[in-house]
Structures are given as C-alpha cells and as structure tokens.
Amino acid sequence: MPAARPPEFRRRAVELARLGEKPVAAIAKDLGISESCLRNWMAKDDVDAGRTEGLSSPERAELIRLRRENRVQAMEIEILKRASAYFARENVLPKGSDPK
C-alpha cells in the first residue's frame, strides 16, 4: 500500500487538476500517484465543498465515532443483561444485606 500523502499535498494536487491545464492522468503521473487516487481526492473535495451530495470528512469522522460508541454500549448492555439474568436465576442477595 502506498504511503499516505499529507493533506496539503492532496489539496494542491486537487487544485492542479481543477485548473485543467493538463489531463488528470498526466498530473497524477507527474505527482507519482494513480489517476484513480487523484480522482477520489477530487470527489472527496467536491463533497467537502458541498458541490455534490454525500458525507463530508467531519461528518464521516463523527459517524465512525458514534458507531464505535454504539458498539461499546451494546456490549455493555449485553453484559448487564447476562449479569442480571444470572443474579435473578440464582436469587442471590448482595453480601452484608439482611432482609429484616
């Protein structure tokens, strides 16, 4: 897998491609990246700038974070359900508590 390029490099590559002085394939070759990579960066820039529909980078990052939190909470709920079922089945009272 090729090394990730810094955001400034990506931004400048997209700007060069948008100028239209050279074909996208030529610009990509000059920069040492694939044409599809440059086109993906351009599509992502279109979404981030609001020119096309889709999730922007901040929205995508938030969605990933929320999905991760949801998975953790679902696991916690499952653990609590199992613990609750165990204690209900065994009818165990916490130690040190008298029902008097």
PyMOL commands that set and color helices and strands:
alter all, ss='L'
color gray80, all
select helices_A, chain A and resi 7-19+24-31+35-49+57-90
alter helices_A, ss='H'
color red, helices_A
deselect
rebuild
show_as cartoon
